Each structure stands twice: as C-alpha cells, then as structure tokens.
Amino acid sequence: MGAGVRDSFFDTLLAIDVVPRDDLESWWRATSERRAAESNVRSALLSGALADRVGYAFAGGYAAALRALCPNLPDLPRCLSATEAEGNHPRAIRTELTPDGAGFRLTGSKKWATLGSHALEALVVAKRGDAAGRPVLAVARVRLDSPGLSERELQPTPFEPELPHAENDIENVRVAASDLMPGDGYDDYLKPFRTVEDVHVHAALLGYLLGLAKRGSFPAEYVERLLAAVAAAEGVAAASPRSFGTHLALAGLLRESRSLAELPAELWARVAEDEAKRFERDRPLFRVAAGAREARARAARERRGFAVFLVAGAGR
C-alpha cells in the first residue's frame, strides 16, 4: 500500500501543470490550496512543479520547511525572524523577551527575514535570559501588523528578485503566553531549521526541474534521475534533522540536486528563452550558505569516522 501511494505521487508530479504568474502573491493564491493538501516535503515538491521560476519554488519550499519545523501551527504565510546586525548565532541575538504580567514584551531589531513582506506572521527568535554563561533563546509568534512592530521591505536581491525580504524594528510588542513556542529557541528551532530548510528548498528545486523537464521534453534518463532524487528527498525529510546520518544523506542529496541543475547546452536549447534567463540569473542561490553546509557535512563525516576513510582511500 505504501509503495502505491508513492507511485501515485510520482505520477502526480509528472502530470502536474505549471501555474505561470507575474508576481509571488498571485502565484501563492493560485497554488496554496493544492500545496496545503500535501505533506510538508510533498508540498515543497509540488511548489517546484507548479512554478515557472526558482523564486516561487523557493518560497513554497521555505513555507513547507516552516510547516515541518512547527507542524501544529495554522497554515499561513510566515517567516523565521532570527538574523540581527551580527548574524544569527545565539550570542548575536540581542532581541529580548521579558515577562510582562501573564505574557511577555518583545523588543529588538531583525535585519533579514525571508518572505518578510509576504508573510502575515513571524517566528521571532529572542533572548530570554542566560544560563551557565550562555544565552537562553525562545521563539515567539508575532503578527506582522502588531502595534510596535514596523517593517521595511529590502531591495530585491540580484537573484530571485521575486522573493521578498524585510527587516523589522520591534518595540515593546505584546506577546501572549500562548504565542510562545514550546521548547528551546536554539535547540528546537534555530539549529535544526537550516537542515529542515535545505531539505525542503532542494525538494522544491527538484520539483521545478521536473516541470522544466516536462516543458522541454527532456530525455527519460534525466527524468528518471530526478525521480530517484525525489524519493531520496522524501526519505531525508522523514529523518531526524539532528542526526549525523541525516546530515550525510542530505549532503549527498544536495550534491545530486546541484548536478541535476547543471543542464547541458542541448537541454537548455529546449527551454523557453525567458525561463532559461531567469534560471541563469538565479543560479547564485545554490551557493548561498555553501560554507555552512560543507561544515555540517564535514562534522557528520568526522563523527561517523568517514573523514579518515575518505583520506586513506583517496587515489585508490
């Protein structure tokens, strides 16, 4: 029965038609019901298949990653708001969450939030205190139209200009106790999210490439490689984002995804010119956070003893 369900989803991806739109808002509205009906990683895959550009695919993959990170929240556009002037390391977080009656008050500044102006709600990472000389982080749900919160949309990036980013000033914003996410802000949210995001964003890329292959009548061998990678993405998404084994599997999936995105000239010749130009423009996205990904994979290899094996086996 499980195999049948998976087979039917392969068929769904192969049969789905792209939804072309001129802006993210209209694409989001046109595809939201279809994407929301699927599990998180399948929602990401569908996002890519429904998109005629990497930016829309990324937006859907990012949203699916947040659904996976916070599965009990209502389904609406939201962003993870962590990065500040000095980055998003726990010691760089200056935004503070302080007790106030039955709830809390939130004050600080965030410099970079993906989907910013498109989102209705932010998951704000804030400092709640210190323990053993280390900051204790929490995550609070905040409506972006809350009194005391001001938002500025940032200039579009050279790649994926359709994808909005914003910065926020947060001044004495009221947070109800029920809007404080359970668990530790770093261990349960900020730390695992990079892994969860990578899985779902690259699943969206695979879905996009599958749609591109369909529109360009690519060879069956290429489509078969894509479907194998889709199956791998589902498997990695189902595994713990804290596991070193998961990090090794994810490193392999990302390597294969990048390889599949390196289309030869004869395949690009089958792609509509405007779409090919957008893809080339957006290619730098695949290198964003490459150093952090390699560090994660290197740590996993060392933890599992593969680094020594790889060095010893090099050149054989």
C-alpha positions in Angstrom: 0.0 0.0 0.0 2.8 2.4 0.9 4.5 1.8 -2.5 1.2 2.5 -4.3 0.9 5.9 -2.5 4.5 6.8 -3.5 3.9 5.6 -7.1 0.8 7.8 -7.3 2.7 10.8 -6.1 5.4 10.3 -8.8 2.5 10.2 -11.3 1.1 13.4 -9.8 4.4 15.2 -10.2 4.8 14.0 -13.8 1.2 15.1 -14.7 1.1 18.5 -12.9 0.9 21.6 -15.0 2.8 24.8 -14.2 0.9 27.8 -12.9 2.6 30.9 -14.5 2.1 34.2 -12.7 3.8 37.6 -12.8 4.2 38.0 -9.1 4.6 35.9 -5.9 1.3 37.0 -4.3 -0.9 35.8 -7.3 1.1 32.6 -7.7 0.7 31.9 -3.9 -3.0 32.4 -4.0 -3.4 30.3 -7.2 -1.5 27.3 -5.7 -2.0 27.5 -1.9 -4.9 25.0 -1.7 -3.1 22.4 -3.8 0.1 22.8 -1.8 -1.6 22.8 1.6 -3.3 19.5 0.8 0.1 17.6 0.8 2.6 16.6 3.5 5.5 19.1 4.0 8.1 17.7 1.7 5.5 16.9 -1.0 4.2 20.4 -0.7 7.7 21.6 -1.4 8.0 19.2 -4.4 4.6 20.4 -5.7 5.7 24.0 -5.2 8.5 23.5 -7.6 6.4 21.7 -10.2 3.8 24.4 -10.1 6.4 27.2 -10.6 7.9 28.7 -13.7 10.8 30.2 -11.8 13.1 29.2 -9.0 11.9 32.1 -6.8 8.4 30.8 -6.5 9.7 27.3 -5.9 12.0 28.5 -3.1 9.1 30.4 -1.5 7.0 27.2 -1.4 9.9 25.1 -0.2 10.6 27.6 2.6 7.0 27.6 3.7 7.0 23.8 3.7 10.1 23.9 5.9 8.4 26.1 8.5 5.4 23.7 8.4 7.8 20.8 9.1 9.5 22.8 11.9 6.2 23.8 13.6 3.6 21.2 12.5 0.9 22.3 14.9 0.6 25.9 13.7 -2.2 27.1 11.4 -1.2 27.1 7.7 -0.5 30.7 6.7 2.5 32.7 5.2 5.1 33.2 7.9 8.8 33.8 8.3 11.5 32.8 10.7 13.0 36.1 12.0 16.4 35.4 13.6 19.2 37.4 11.9 20.4 40.6 13.5 23.2 43.0 12.9 25.9 40.5 13.9 24.2 37.4 12.5 22.0 34.6 13.9 24.4 32.8 16.2 22.9 32.7 19.7 25.3 35.2 21.1 24.4 37.6 18.2 20.7 37.7 19.3 20.0 40.9 21.1 16.2 41.0 20.7 14.8 40.4 24.2 11.7 38.7 25.5 10.8 39.9 29.0 7.9 38.8 31.3 5.0 41.2 31.5 2.0 40.2 33.6 0.6 37.0 32.1 2.6 37.4 28.9 5.7 39.0 27.6 7.1 42.0 25.9 9.4 41.8 22.8 12.0 44.4 21.9 14.8 44.4 19.3 15.7 44.6 15.6 15.8 42.0 12.9 17.8 42.6 9.7 16.8 39.8 7.3 13.6 37.8 7.1 12.9 35.7 4.0 9.3 36.2 2.7 9.2 39.2 5.0 6.5 41.5 3.4 4.6 38.5 2.0 4.3 36.9 5.5 1.5 37.5 7.9 3.3 36.2 11.0 6.9 36.0 12.2 8.5 33.4 14.4 10.8 35.8 16.2 13.9 34.3 17.9 14.7 36.3 21.1 16.9 36.1 24.2 15.0 35.2 27.3 18.0 35.2 29.7 21.2 33.4 30.4 22.1 30.0 31.9 25.7 28.8 32.7 27.0 31.9 30.8 25.1 31.1 27.6 22.1 32.9 26.2 18.7 31.1 26.5 16.7 31.6 23.4 12.9 31.4 22.8 10.7 31.7 19.8 7.6 33.9 19.8 4.8 34.1 17.3 4.1 37.7 16.3 1.6 39.1 13.8 3.4 41.4 11.5 0.7 44.0 11.9 1.2 44.1 15.7 1.4 47.5 17.4 5.0 48.4 18.0 6.3 46.4 15.0 7.5 48.2 11.9 8.6 46.5 8.7 10.8 47.7 5.9 11.0 45.7 2.7 14.6 45.3 1.5 15.8 46.0 -2.0 15.4 42.9 -4.3 18.4 40.7 -4.5 20.1 40.2 -7.9 18.9 36.7 -7.9 15.3 35.6 -7.1 14.1 39.2 -7.1 10.5 37.9 -6.8 11.3 36.7 -3.3 10.8 39.5 -0.7 13.0 40.1 2.3 12.4 42.5 5.1 13.9 43.9 8.3 11.9 44.7 11.4 12.1 47.1 14.4 10.3 45.6 17.3 9.4 48.0 20.1 7.7 46.7 23.2 5.5 44.3 21.3 3.0 42.4 23.4 3.3 38.6 23.2 0.6 36.4 24.8 1.9 33.3 26.8 0.0 31.1 24.3 2.2 32.6 21.5 5.4 31.5 23.0 6.6 28.3 21.2 7.4 25.3 23.4 11.0 24.2 23.8 14.3 25.8 23.4 14.7 28.5 20.8 18.1 27.3 19.6 18.0 23.5 20.0 14.4 23.1 18.8 14.1 25.8 16.2 17.2 27.8 15.1 19.7 24.9 14.9 17.6 22.3 13.1 16.0 24.8 10.7 19.0 25.0 8.4 18.8 21.3 7.9 15.0 21.3 7.5 15.1 24.3 5.2 17.8 22.7 3.0 15.8 19.5 2.6 12.6 21.3 1.6 14.1 24.0 -0.6 16.1 21.5 -2.6 13.0 19.3 -2.8 11.3 22.4 -4.4 14.2 22.7 -6.8 13.8 19.1 -7.8 10.1 19.7 -8.4 10.9 22.7 -10.5 13.5 20.8 -12.6 10.9 18.0 -13.2 8.4 20.6 -14.5 11.2 22.1 -16.6 12.0 18.6 -18.0 8.3 18.2 -18.9 8.1 21.5 -20.6 11.3 20.9 -22.6 10.6 17.2 -23.4 13.9 16.2 -21.7 15.3 12.6 -22.1 13.8 9.9 -20.0 17.1 9.2 -18.4 17.2 12.7 -16.9 13.6 12.4 -15.6 14.5 9.1 -14.0 17.4 10.6 -12.1 15.1 13.4 -10.9 12.5 10.9 -9.7 15.2 8.9 -7.8 16.3 12.2 -6.2 12.6 12.9 -5.3 12.4 9.6 -3.5 15.7 10.4 -1.7 14.3 13.8 -0.6 11.2 12.2 0.9 13.5 9.8 2.8 15.8 12.6 4.2 12.8 14.7 5.1 11.4 11.9 7.2 14.6 11.5 9.2 15.7 13.5 12.3 17.3 16.8 11.4 19.6 16.3 14.4 21.1 13.1 13.2 24.6 12.9 11.7 23.4 10.2 9.4 20.7 12.6 8.1 23.4 15.2 7.5 25.4 12.7 5.4 22.4 11.7 3.4 21.4 15.4 2.9 25.0 16.2 1.7 24.5 13.5 -1.0 21.1 14.8 -1.9 22.4 18.4 -2.3 25.2 17.2 -4.4 22.9 15.3 -6.7 20.5 18.3 -6.9 23.3 20.6 -7.9 24.4 18.1 -10.6 20.9 17.8 -12.0 20.7 21.6 -12.1 23.8 21.7 -14.4 21.9 21.2 -17.6 24.0 20.7 -20.8 23.6 23.2 -23.7 21.4 20.8 -25.7 18.8 20.7 -23.0 18.9 24.5 -22.4 18.1 24.8 -26.1 14.7 23.2 -25.4 13.8 25.7 -22.6 11.9 28.9 -23.3 14.3 31.8 -23.5 12.8 33.9 -20.7 12.8 30.9 -18.3 16.3 30.0 -19.2 17.5 33.6 -18.5 15.7 33.6 -15.1 17.3 30.3 -14.1 20.8 31.6 -15.0 20.1 34.8 -13.1 19.0 32.7 -10.0 21.9 30.2 -10.1 23.9 32.0 -7.3 21.1 30.9 -4.9 22.6 27.4 -4.9 25.8 28.8 -3.4 24.2 30.7 -0.6 25.3 29.2 2.8 27.6 26.7 1.0 30.2 27.1 3.7 27.8 26.2 6.5 26.5 23.2 4.5 30.0 21.9 4.0 30.9 22.4 7.7 27.8 20.4 8.6 28.7 17.6 6.3 32.3 17.6 7.4 31.3 17.4 11.1 29.0 14.4 10.2 31.8 12.6 8.3 34.2 13.1 11.2 31.6 12.0 13.8 30.9 8.8 11.8 34.5 8.1 11.0 34.3 8.6 7.3 36.8 11.5 7.0 39.8 9.2 7.8 38.4 6.5 5.5 38.0 9.0 2.6 41.5 10.4 3.1 43.0 6.9 3.3 41.1 5.8 0.3 41.8 8.8 -1.9 43.6 7.9 -5.1 42.7 4.2 -4.9 
